């Protein structure tokens, strides 16, 4: 959410920044917002003058009466003022609501380091790490192999839940848990507090953390209740301190959230009906940080590095891309995508995203911090990263660790979480 003061003081700078997103509607909204806000401020001045006149006229009436003069005109004027103020207040309320509508929908201001572009094809690859595995055999589709090994059941899941759902079985279900535990342990060692958040959120809290369009395209709503199922642990963690004032010495607050995620994904992507890559339900470990504004860039690079280390330790070749202006969602001011290598398709696919949301979410949620030794308060900055979305990782692990004999090697770092298992399926698998 925008700081209205920024728009009032530097409208040209805001206009130039929004223009980089190449969405004409944003500039149209900005013009309308400025018009409504200008009218609102004018009405506020008029109301303030009327209130001042109301106070002054009371004194004048007393003076006139004491002098024995006719106070009829003054009394008529005094009588008309409350109605005028009421009419102005009603109009001001309408304008304030409309102004807030624009503020909630205009996107975050972009960082200067965000590359200019129109789509994901213009995202800039900043680094590539790891060697692509060479295979002298045909790599099977991850869903096909999982089904053949009786490690997943898609047909029965579709029967009871529909497309985009699945059963994980045996060692593959254990591997999903192992991925979560490995990511959790890694972040805890780095000082992140483990959080298991609510799986449902009310609308007023959810409005503070997402693009409002997601209410229609992404989130599941509970019928008859003002509750929505979470699409990621980022959302309840962001809203955790809603309406609170934090103390500067307690910043940064570093959180590691673990939860299932539920997504409708209407109109965004086709669902992988016999696989794990894009589904309605999956498990995820999320990094989230609240920090002072001046520390945002530092922690943005920290959470990106944490995720990159995870990929390197799992020995998955990856690229880090700097997402361009036209491909960036409205919440983030800058975003990295970490894309892992798919040897079956010989391309990189999205595994993790890392976002610097500056004060955009916190301003919506009313989360501020008190400066040390001062009464001044500022909006905190928020940062988030998908440390691991297990179903996407299952896909790239099955492809990168698939053997010619049709089994799946277990990455070395995960073996302690798999009872020492080196290969899936194990002879003891059930």
N, C-alpha and C positions, 0 to 999 in steps of 0.2 A: 504494500500500500504506500502511495506517495505521501510525502510530507507537503502539505498544501503551501507551507511557507516557501518551499523551494520553487514551486511553480509561480508564486506571486513575485518572488525576487529575481528569478532567472528563467523566465518563460522561453527565451530564445535557446538557452542551453538545453533545456528539457526537450524542446521541439527537435533540435538537431539530433539528440540522442535517440529519441523515439523513432526518428526517421530511418535510423540504421536497421530497424526491424522490418522495414519495407511493407508495412501494413497500413494503408491509407486511413483505415478506420480509427487507428490510435490517434492520429493527428486531428481527425474530425472530433473525436471525443475530447481531446485537449482544448480545442477551440471552444467547444460547448461548455466545458468545465470552467474555463477562464471567464466566459460570458456570465455563467450562473453565479460564480463566486464574486465577480465584480458587482452584480446586481444585489447579491446577499449582503456584501459589505456596505453598499449604498443604503440599503434598507436598515441595516444595523445602526448606521449613523443617524438616519432619520428617527428611528425608535429612541435612540439615546437622547436626541434633541427634544423629542416629545416628553420623555421622562423628566428631563431637566426643566422643561417648560411647566410640567405638572407641579413640580416642587416649587418653582418660582411663583406660579400663579396663586398658590395657596397663601403665600406671604402677601402678595398684592391684594388679595381679597380681604385679608385681615386688616391691612392698612386702610383700604377704601372704606370698610365698614366702620373702623374707628373714627374716620374723618366724617362719617355720616353721609357719604356719597353713594350713588347707585352702583352696585356691583353686578348688575344683571348680565352685562356682556361678558364679564370675567367668569361668572358662574356658568354661563352657556358654553364658553370656551373650555372650562375645566371639565364640564360634563361630556364634551365630545372627545376629549383626549383618550380615555380608556378604550373606546371603540376603535379609534385610529390605531392605537398600539396593538390591539388584538388582531386587527386585519393585517398589519405589518408582520406580526409574529407568525400568523398562519402562513403567509406568503414566504416568510423567511424559512420556516420549517420545511416547506415543499422544496425550496431551493437547496437547503442543506442536505436533504435526503437525495436529491438528484446529484449534487456535488459528490456526496459519498459514494453514489453508484459509480461514477466515473473513477474516483480514486481507488475503488476496489477492483476495477477492471483494467486500468492502465497498467502496462507491464513495468517491471523494475528497470531502473536505469542501468545500462550496460557498462561494464568496465572497459577502459581504453584498450586493454589487451585482447578483447574479443575480436576475432577476425571477421571481416565483412563477407557476407555470402547470403545465398537464397535458400539453400537446402543442405541436407547432410552431405551431399557431394562436395560442398565447399568447406567442410570441416577440415582443420589443418592437423595433420599427423605430426606431433611434436617429438615422438620417440617410438622406436620399435625394439622390443626386448625378447630374446629367446630364439632358438632355432626351430624352424618348422620341421616336424617329424616326416621322415620319408618312409613310405609303405609300399611294399611290392605286392600287395594284395588289395582287393576292393574293400573299402571300409563300409560297413553296414550302417544304415540309418540307426541312430541311437534308440529310437522307440522300437524298431524292428528287433534289434539285438536283445533289448531288455525283455521284450515279450517272448522271444525264442528261448531265453534262459530262465523263463518263469520268474523274472524279477519285477515285472510290472504287468498290470492287467488294465487295458484301456477299454475293452469292450464291455466289461461288467460295470465299469465306472460310468461309461456313456449311458448304459441301461438305466442306472438309477439317478444320474445327475445331469447327463447331457454332455455335449462336446466340451473339451477343455478341462476335463477332470480325469483322474487316474488313481489306481492303487499302486503303491510301492510295496515290494515284498522282499523278505529275507535280507540278504547282504546289501541290496541296493537301498533299502530303507535305512539300514545301519549306516551306509555311506552318507546318506542325506544328513543324519544326525551327527556323524563325524565331521562333516564340513562345518556345521553350525558350531560344534564344540571347539574346533580348531580356531575358527575366527573369533569366537568369544574369548578363549584363553589368550589369544594374541593381544586383543584389545585390553583385557583386564591387566595384563602385565605392563601395558603402557599407561595405566592410570585411568582407564575409562570405567565408569560405574555401570554394572549390568542392570538393565531395566527390562522387565516384562510388563508391557503396557496393557491397558484395556483394549479389547478388540472391537469395541463400539464407541462411537463419539456422537455427541449432539451437534446439530447444524451450526449453532453459534460458534462453537469451538472449531469445527471443520472449515468454516468460512475464513478463518484466520490463516490457514496454511496452504490452500490450494487455489488453482485457477478455478473460478466458479463454474466454468463449463464442465469440469470433471464431475459435478453432481449428476449430470445427465449421461455422461459417457463412460465413467470409470467406476464410481462407487455403487455398492449395493445398499438399498435402503430397507429398513425393517418396516413392514406394513403396519400402519396404525400407531407408530411411535416415531418420535423425532430422534431417531438413531440411525447411524450408518456404520457399516462394517469397514474397518480400516483397510486402506490399500497398501500401507507400509507403516512400520513402527515410527518412521519419521514424523508422521502427523500427530499422534498422541504425545510424542516427546516434545515436539515444537510447542504444543498447547499446554504442556505440563505446568508452566509458570504463568499462565494466562492471567492478566490483570495485576501482576505482582511487581514490586520494586525490589530488585536484588541489590546486594552490597558488592561494590567493585572488588573487594578483596576476595570474594568467593568465586570470581571469574578467573579462568574459564571453567565452565561446567561441561565436562566431557562424558557423554553417555554412549553406551553400547546397548542398543535395543534388539531384542529377539522376539519374533512373532510370526504367526501365519499372516499372509496377505491375501486379500480378496478383491478381485478386479473384474469388471464387466468387459472393459476394452471394446465398447461399441464403436464401430466406425473407424478404429485406429489401425488394427492389424488383423490379418486372418489368424484364426486359432490353429495350433498344431494339434490335430485331433489324435495323432498316434505318436505323441512325443511330449517332452517336458519344457520346450523352450518358451512358448507363450501360452499360458494356461490361466484359469480363473482362480486357482488357489495354489500357493507355494509358500515355502518358509524362507525367511530372510533375516540376516543380521545387519543392523544399520548403525553407522556412526553418526552422532549428532553433537554439535558444540554450540554453546552460548558463550559469546566473548565480547570484549570491548571493541568498538569500531576499528581502532588502530591495529588490532591484532588479527583482523579477519583474513588478510592475505597469508599471514604466517600459518594459521591453522587450516586454511584451505589447502595449502601445499602439504601440510602434515597428514590430513585425512586421505589425500590422494596417494601419498607415499605409503601409508599403511596398506591401502588396497593393492598397490603395485607389489609390495613385498609379498602379500598373500599369493598373488599370481606367480611370482618368481619361485616361491617355495613349493607351490604345486606344479611347477615346471610347465606352465601353460604359456606359450608364446603370445605376446599381446602388443597392442599399440595404445598409446595415449593420444587422444585427439582433443584439440581445443575447438569446442562447438561454436559454429559461426552465428552471426546475428540473426539470420533468418530461420535458424533451426532451434533457437533457444526458447524454452517456455517462458511464461510471463513472470514466474516467481524468482528465477535466478538472475544474478547480474553477470555471472560467469559460470561456465560448466565444462568439466572434462568428461569425456566418455572413455572408459577403458574397455577395449574390444579384444576378445580372445580369438585365437585361431581355430577355425573349423577345417581340419584336413579333408573331410569328406567333400566339402564344397569349395575348398581352397580359397577361403576368404575369412575376414575378421568379422565377428558378430558381437553385438553389444552384450556386455556382462555386468558392468557397473557404471554408475554415474556419480559425479562428484560436483556439488553445487555450492556456490557462495551466494547466499540470499541476502546479504547485507542486512539492512534494517527492515526489509519489506514485510516479512512474516511477523516480526516482533511488534512493528507499529500496528498492524492489524489486531494483534492479540493483546496489545497494551502492556508489553513486557519491557520494563526499563531497569536501569541500575543507577544507584546513587554514587556519585563520585566520592572517593575517599577524602575525608576532611572537608567536605563541602555539602551544601544542600542541593546542588545542581543534579539534575537527573537527565540521563540520555537513554535513547533506545538501544537495546543490545543488538548485536549482529548474530545471525544463525548460519550454520554450515551443516551440510549433510552429505553422506556418502553411502551407497549400497556396498557394504563390505563384502557381502556374499548373498546372492539369491540362488538357493541351492539347486533348483530345477535347471537353471541355465548352466550352472557348473556341471551338473550331471551330464548334460549333453556334451560339453567340450571334453570332460574327462573320459566319457565312453568313447569318443572319437579319437582323442589323443593317446589313450591308454589301451585301445583295442588291440588284441593280438590276432595273429593269423589263424590260430586254432579256435577263435571265436570266444575268447574270454576277455576279461577286463583286469588289467593290472591295477593294484591299489597304490596311489602315490605314497612315497616313502614317509612323508610327514604325517599321513593319515593312519598309518598302520597301527600306531599305539592306541588309536581310538577305535580300531577294528579288531581288537583282540589279537593283534599280530598278523592278521590276514594279509597275504601278499597278492592274492588273485581272487577274482569273482567270476563264476561262483566257486565257493569252497566245497570241499568234499562233504563237509558237515552241514552245508546249507539246507534249509528246509523251506 
